[in-house]
């Protein structure tokens, strides 16, 4: 399992890893500084949520562990792991189309809503780590 025991951490490649889908009780880490931004994570087995500078960045139901979460100007990429299939919502640019790939497979083009949220389902049960790439 790839659960992030410290709830959130910086990686050598400049990305972050966060969340612990194995926890039975809610845990959170606040004011985590990374590359000039402040992050807050809440996580446990039924939900994982990440905020960046007080703004929505990531949420999964049920909870997930996220590795190498890297934001770029044109999207985001990460590895995700969980015990069950998950509904994941990512905060991106408002009303913008993105190409979505899950484990290298094209999942199609998706458009964010006016709040910049993009939602996708990821099959995680028994899959181990799944790579998600979202870009324009």
N, C-alpha and C positions, 0 to 999 in steps of 0.2 A: 504494500500500500504506500501511496505517495503523500499521505497526509502531512500537512505542514505543522509540526508540533508547536512551533513558536507563533502560530497563526498568520504571521506575515514576515517576509524576509526579502532582502535585496539579493539578486543573483549577480554573478561576476560579469554576465553579458549585458547588464544594465536593465534587465527585466525584473519583475517581482514574482514571488510565489506566495499564495495565501490560501486560507481555508482549511478546514479539517472536517471531512464528512463522517468521521468515526466518533465524534463527540456526542454524548447523550444529553448534555446540558449546554445551553447557550454560553458562548465565550466571545469576548471582543477585545480588540486591541485598537487604541486610538492614538492619534498624533504620531504616526509612524512617518518619519521623514525619508524621502527618496527622490533624488534629483530635483530638489527644490519644491517638491509637492508634499502635501500632508495626506496620508491615507488613514482610513478607518475601516476595519473589517469586523463583521459579526458572522459567526459560523457555528453550526452544529449539524446533526444528521438530517434535519428537515429543511435547512435553508443556509445559504452562504450569500453574503452581501458585501460589496466593496464600494466605498465612497472615496473620491479623489477631490481634495480641496472643497469638501462639503457638497459635492455634486455626485449624482448617481454614476457609477461606472460598470457594475456587474452584479447580477443576482441569479441564483439558481435555486430551483425547487425540484427535488430535495437538495440537501447540501452537497457540495462538491469540494474537491481539493484542486487548486489551479496552480500549475507550474509554468514558469517562464512567460508570464503575461506581459506582452510587449505592445505598447501603443505606438502607432506611427501616424503621420499626417493623413495617410489614406486608409487607415483601418487598424486592426488589432489581430494578434495571433497568440495562441496559448495551448497548453496541454491540459486536459481536464480528466478527472477520475472521480468515480462515485460508485455506490453500491447498486443504484437503480438508474434507469433512464431519467434524464433531467430536462426540464424546461429552463433554458438560459436566456437571459435578457442582458444586452450590452448597451451602454450609452455611447452613441456616436454622433455624427452631425445630423441636424434636423433635415427631414424630407430629402434624403439622399439614397441612391441605389448602390448596393454593395454586392460583390460576388462572394458567395459563401462556399467554403470547402470544408468537409469533415473527413478526416483521415485520407486526404488527397482526392476524395471523390467530390465532384461538383454537386452541390446542393441547390444550385440555382442562384438567380439574382433576387435580392430582397430589398425592400425599401423601408427606411426608418420612418417612424411617425413624426408628427410635428414636434414632439419632445425629444427626438433623436434616439428613440429606443428601437432596437432590433431584437426580435425574439426568434429562437430556434430550438428545436428538440434534438437532443443528442442521445443516442443509444449507448449507455454505459454499462449496463448489467453484464458482468462477465467479460467486459472488453478490455480491462486494464486502462492504460492511458490512451485518450483520443485527442488527436490534433485538430484544432479549429483555426481556420484562417479566414478573416473577413477583410476584404479590400475593394477598392474601386477599380 
